[in-house]
C-alpha cells in the first residue's frame, strides 16, 4: 500500500508538532514518532482501525498520545491520511 496525505492532514500534523516543540522538544519528537509509526503500520495493515461513523473513513488512535489518525483506503492500493486530530480538541463534523 502507498500512503498519501491530504494537504490539510499534513498541516494538522505540522501544527501539532510545532505546538509541542515550543513546549517540549522531547515530547514533540515522541509524539511525531508515534504518529508516523502508526501511519507506517497502515502500509501493511490498511484495515487495522475500525470504520468510523463517516462513510469510507477509519479512525486509529495513536497509542500513548491524544491523537487520532483519520484515513481512508482508496481503491485497495492507497491509504489516504485525511486528518490528524487531537482528541481533546473539538472535532469537525
Secondary structure as UniProt FT lines:
FT   STRAND          2..5
FT   HELIX           7..23
FT   HELIX           25..44
FT   TURN            46..47
FT   TURN            55..56
FT   STRAND          58..61
FT   TURN            63..64
FT   STRAND          67..74
FT   TURN            75..77
FT   STRAND          78..86
FT   TURN            87..88
//
